[in-house]
Amino acid sequence: MAASDVKPADTPAILALGEPMIEFNQSASDDARQFLQGFGGDTSNFCVAAARQGASVGYVTRLGDDAFGKLFLDLWRAEGVDVQGVASDAQSHTGVYFVTHDASGHAFSYLRKDSAASRMSPQTLPRDLLAGTRFLHVSGISQAISASACDAVFEAIAVARQAGAAICYDPNVRLKLWPLARARAVIEATAREVDYMLPSLEDAQTLTGLNDAEAIVAHYLALGVRVVCLKLGGDGVLVARGEQRTRIAGHAVNVVDATGAGDCFDGAFVARLAAGDTPEDAARYANAAAALSTQGFGAVAPIPRPDAIAAQLKN
């Protein structure tokens, strides 16, 4: 057994670092003033997805000392997500976003400026937890919300890598948060420090200027990434490592809402890596999980559990 596999018993095998956000989604009723409260934030969704697959997973973040922060703590505890790395910030608030709907589709409005999570910094990190985990998952959104949070992501990667953890990264491009030139520079620098790169095709095309899937995975492998899982939406996943390429077909499902499908993929993928699967088998499982997650509304409620995923894979 490698030294990196021997970790303290009370440290989750998987950690994610990022920003959770309370969701208010405009209801389908005739009264446009009614909103359904839900949960969002890519890395929070990741944690729930991993936990529902039976993984040992914990979250590193900051919450406002407010009612919304308490709702998140209740959610994570109910889902079995470890909260040792969650800090409360009495000087700030938990991030919130609203989803509204009209004939042109849905629109997002964010109240995240100076959120508690955006006040993360290298000094606020729980270093013992980071040094004890086997997998660390980080996101480009966490890097985009503030300069100090971006620094925290790089520092967390350094601490976890030095202790032998594998680093997983979804660039999750949000150009409303930062300009493309900065996003490209930061994400390219991060890619050089990670083991598993988990971009969507659309994000990767935006970041690299390349259109071809094979050229995109070759680009990230050349930066030193060990495994690239390029998420192709309904067309499945392309898994690349070394000279090996594996194309995994998509699943024919009745898509209701694709919100959080990529996060569900990430959480299920890393959960299966932690369980000992090969990257190809983990991606095959995660591909089915993500497809199933699009059959319900919201990011959290439709995240499937192993029995449903196993049935989908048999089909």
N, C-alpha and C positions, 0 to 999 in steps of 0.2 A: 504493500500500500504506500502510495506516495505521501510525502509529508503534507502536501496541500490537502489531502483527503482526511487528515486528522484534525478535527475542529472541536472546540468546546461544545458540550452537549446542549447548552442553552442558547447557542447562536444559530439563527435560522440558516439553512443551507443556501437559501436564495435571499438576497436583499435587492430592493429597488429604491432609487432615490429620485424624488421629484415633487410635483405640485398636485395635490388633490383639489377638485373644484366641485362645489355644490351646483347642481343643475336645476333650472326651472324651465320646463318645456311647456310651451303653450298648448293647452288642451284642445281636443277635437270638438269641443262643445261650441255652441253658438256664441258663447260669451268669451270674447277675446281676452278678457281680463283674468281668466282662470289659467293657472299654471300648475303643472304636476311637478312636485319636487323629486329629484333623483340625484344620482352621484356620477361624477365624471373625473377627468384627469387621467391622462394616459397611463401613468405609472401606478395609480391607484387601481385602475382597471386591470393592469398587468398582475398586481398582487392578488386580486380576487380570482382571476382566471387561474393562476398558478395554485392557489389554495384549493380551489374546487377540484383540481386534479390530484389532490392529496399531498402536494409538496409542502415542505417546511419553508415558509416565506415570511419575511418581515419588511417593514417600510421605514425609510428614513425621510422625514419631512418635518415641517413646522406648520402648526395650526394656530388660528386665532383662538384666544380664550373666549369663545363665543358659542352660541347655540349650534351653529353649523359645524364647528370643530367637534363638539360633543356628538353630533349625529355621525360624523365620520368615525370616531372612536367606537361607537356602538356598531356600525357596519363592519369594521375590520375585526372586532372581537367576535361578532356573530359568524363571520366567514372564516375565522381561524387564522387571521393575519397577525403576526407578532408586532406589537407596538412599542417595543423597547426603544426604538430609534425615533419615535415621534415626540417632538417637543411642543410645548404650548407657549405662545408669544402674546403676552398681555398688552403689548404696544401695537398690535396689528390685527388683521382680520383674515378669516378664511376666504379664499377666492370663490367667486360666484360667476356663473354665466347663464344667459337666457337664450332660449331657442324660440324663435317666432316663425310662423308659416304664412305664406301667401301663394298666389298663383305661380310665382317664379321659383318656388321651392322654400327651403328653410334658411334662416339667417341666424348668426350667432352674435351676441353682444356680451362683452366681458367686463367684469368688475374685478380686475386682478392687480391693478397697480398698487405697489407697496403691500401686497399680500404677505402673510406670515411666511409662506414658502419662498417668496422672492427674497426674503431676508436671510436665507441660508448663506453660509459662508464657510470657508475652510475651518474657521475657529469654532463653528457650531457642530461640526461633524462628530458622531459617536465612533471614534477611531477603533475602539476595541471590537465593536460589532463588525465594522468593515474589515478588520484584520482577521476575523474569525469565520467569515462566510466562504462558501465555495463558488458562488456565482453572484456577480453584481450586475444589475440591469440599470442602464441610464438612458436618457432621452435628450434629443435636441431641444425639445420644448423647455426642459429644465435649464438648459444653457441660454435660452433666449429670454427668459423672464427678467433677468438682471445680471449685471456684471459679477456680483458676488456669488450668485447661484451658479454661474458658469465656472467661476473659480472653484466652487465647492465640488462640482462634477469632476473636474480634472484632478483635484486633490483626492477625492474618493477613489477614483480609478487608480491613482498612484499607490494609495494605502492598500487597497484590495489586491492589486497586482503584486506588490512586494511580498504579500503574505501568501501568494500562490493561487488566488482566485482567478476564475475566468471572467472576462468582461463581455457583456452583451449590450448592444447599442442599436436603438431605433432612432434615426435622425428626425423623424416626425416633423417635417418642415412646416412652419407657420410663418409666412412672410409678413403677416400683420404685426409680428413681434420683433422682427429684426430684418434689416435689408439683406438681399440675396448675397451680396459680396461678403458680408460678415458671416452669414450662415455657411456659405461655401468654405470659407477659411477655417472656421471653428470646427465644422463637421469633418473636413479633410484631416485636420490635426488630430481630432478624436479618433478617427478611423485607424490611424497609425498605432493607437494604443489599445485596440480592442481585439477580442478573439472572434466574436460572432457579430456580424453586421446584418441588420434586419430591416432594410428599407422597402418601401413600396416602389413599384415601377415609376409612378408619377413623381414621387419625391426624388428618386435617383436620376430621372431624366432632367428634372429641374436643376439638380445640384451639379451634374457632370456635363450636361449639354449633349449627352449621348442618347440615342433612341433605342439602339439594339440591346436586348437583354444580355446577350453573351458579352458584348463589349463592356457593359456596365459591371458585370461581376468580375471580369478581368481587371477592370480599373481598380476595384476595391481590393482584390487579391494582391495586386501589385503594390498596394500601400502596406501590406503586411497582415491584412485580415486573414484569419485561419479559415473561416467558413462564412460564406455569404448566402443568406436566404432572401432572394428577391421575390417579394410578394406581388403576384400578378392579378390580384382580384379574382374574378370569376374564372380566369384561366389557370389558377393554381399557383405553384411556386417553382422557382428554379433554385436548386441548391448547388453551390459550387465550392469545392475545396481542392487545392492543388490542380491537377489536370482533370479531375473527376467532375462531371456534370450530371445532375439528376433532375429530370422534369417530372413534377407531380401534378396530375390533372386536377382541375377544379371539380366541385360538386354541384350538381343541378339541384338547387333549392329555391323555395319561394322567398325571395328577398323582400323583407318588409322595411328594414332599417339597418344600414351597414355601419352605424355609429359604433366605434370601438372594436370593430372586427379585427383590425390590425393589432390592437392591444391584446385581444383575446388570443390571437396567434402567438404573440410574443410570450405571454404567460404560460400557455400550454406547451410551447416549444421548450422553454427553459425548464419547466417542470419535468418534462420527459428526459431532457439532458441530465438533470439531477438524479433521475431514476436509473440512468445507465444506458439510455437509448443512443444509437448513432445519430448524427445530425440528420441523416436522411429519414430515419424512422421517426425521429422527433418532429420533423417538418411535415411528414405525412399525417401524423396524429393532429398536429396544430392546424393544418390545412382543413381537416374535417371539423375541428372545433370552431374555427373562424367562420366556416360556412354555416354551421348550425346557429351561431350567434346572430346572424343576420335575419333570422326568422321571427324575431320579436323586437319590441321597441326599447330604446335606451341602450346604454353601454353595459350595465351590470346585470339586470334581470335575466337576459337571454343567454348568458354565459353557460355553456353546457357542462355536464358532469361526465365522468368516464363511461358510464353505461350507455348514455346517448351517443357518445363519440364512437364507442366500440360498435354499436349497431349501425351507425352511418358508414364506418369503414367496411363492414361486412357487405353493405349494399354496393 
